[in-house]
């Protein structure tokens, strides 16, 4: 990773499959927490940064959410679980200027949900993470 307000996804290819349900209930949720996010805001720019996230898929068949978990100390604040759309939303805020080339990291938990009326389909998302001034 180069330095100077960068963001990178590690282990980013994730497959979620909703394949089970209890009779009379909606299908079970599927989630995955194998991907990580890594970022920096060095060399110490004065601007606090945030990381936004969005998908390229304009009309998904199912709901896909992501959450930043286990953020390294003092390197940002999670917005909690956010639903992915083609409009960027804040995922991590309050990323301070860093005084050394250390990086912030977190785990990414993706969660897919469906309803019985959604039927059988496949969604393929390209997720974009962007670090910008807050």
C-alpha positions in Angstrom: 0.0 0.0 0.0 1.3 3.4 -0.9 1.0 6.2 1.7 -1.1 9.3 1.5 -4.8 8.7 2.3 -5.2 5.3 0.7 -7.7 2.4 1.2 -7.3 -1.2 0.1 -9.5 -4.4 0.4 -7.8 -7.6 1.5 -9.4 -11.0 0.8 -12.2 -9.1 -1.0 -13.9 -11.8 -3.1 -16.8 -13.0 -1.0 -19.6 -15.4 -2.0 -22.9 -15.3 -0.1 -25.5 -18.0 -0.7 -28.9 -18.0 0.8 -29.9 -21.6 0.6 -32.0 -22.5 3.6 -35.2 -21.5 5.4 -37.5 -22.8 8.1 -40.9 -23.8 6.8 -43.3 -20.8 7.0 -40.4 -18.3 7.6 -38.3 -16.1 5.3 -35.0 -17.6 4.0 -32.0 -17.6 6.4 -29.5 -14.8 6.3 -26.0 -15.5 5.0 -22.9 -13.6 6.2 -19.2 -13.6 5.7 -16.4 -11.9 7.7 -13.3 -12.9 5.8 -12.5 -9.6 4.1 -10.5 -6.8 5.7 -10.1 -3.1 4.9 -6.8 -1.3 5.3 -6.3 2.5 5.2 -4.0 5.3 6.1 -4.0 9.1 6.3 -0.3 9.8 6.2 1.8 11.8 5.9 -0.2 13.7 8.5 -2.5 15.8 6.4 -4.6 18.2 8.4 -7.9 16.8 7.0 -9.9 14.2 8.9 -11.0 11.5 6.5 -13.9 9.1 6.1 -14.4 5.9 4.0 -17.5 5.6 1.9 -18.8 2.5 0.3 -21.2 1.7 -2.6 -22.1 -1.0 -5.1 -22.3 -0.9 -8.9 -25.5 -2.9 -9.0 -28.4 -0.6 -9.6 -31.3 -3.1 -9.2 -30.2 -5.9 -6.9 -32.6 -8.8 -6.3 -31.5 -9.2 -2.6 -30.4 -6.8 0.2 -26.6 -6.7 0.8 -25.2 -4.9 3.8 -21.6 -4.3 5.1 -20.2 -3.4 8.5 -16.8 -2.4 9.6 -15.8 -4.4 12.7 -12.8 -4.5 15.0 -11.4 -1.1 13.9 -7.8 -0.7 15.2 -7.6 1.7 18.0 -7.9 5.5 17.3 -8.0 5.0 13.5 -11.7 5.7 12.8 -15.3 5.1 13.9 -17.7 2.5 12.3 -21.0 3.8 11.0 -22.5 0.4 11.9 -24.2 -1.9 9.4 -25.1 0.0 6.1 -27.1 -1.2 3.2 -25.3 -1.1 -0.1 -26.7 1.0 -3.0 -25.3 2.9 -5.9 -25.1 6.0 -3.7 -22.1 6.1 -1.5 -22.7 6.0 2.2 -20.3 6.5 5.1 -18.8 3.3 6.5 -15.9 4.7 8.7 -15.6 8.3 9.9 -13.2 10.3 12.0 -10.0 8.9 10.5 -7.4 11.2 12.0 -4.2 12.4 10.3 -1.5 9.9 11.1 2.0 10.9 12.2 3.7 7.7 10.9 3.1 5.3 8.1 0.9 3.0 10.2 -2.4 1.8 8.8 -5.9 1.4 10.2 -7.6 -1.9 9.7 -10.9 -3.5 10.2 -12.8 -6.7 9.4 -15.7 -6.4 6.9 -18.9 -8.4 7.6 -21.1 -8.7 4.6 -24.7 -9.9 5.2 -27.2 -10.9 2.5 -30.9 -11.2 3.1 -33.8 -12.3 1.0 -37.6 -12.8 1.2 -39.4 -15.8 -0.2 -41.0 -13.5 -2.9 -37.5 -12.6 -4.2 -37.3 -16.0 -5.9 -34.1 -17.6 -7.1 -31.6 -15.2 -8.6 -28.0 -14.2 -8.6 -26.6 -10.8 -7.7 -23.0 -9.9 -8.6 -21.7 -6.7 -6.9 -18.6 -4.7 -7.4 -18.1 -2.8 -4.1 -16.1 0.4 -4.1 -14.5 1.9 -1.0 -13.3 5.5 -1.2 -11.3 7.6 1.3 -12.2 11.3 1.2 -12.1 14.4 3.4 -14.7 14.5 6.0 
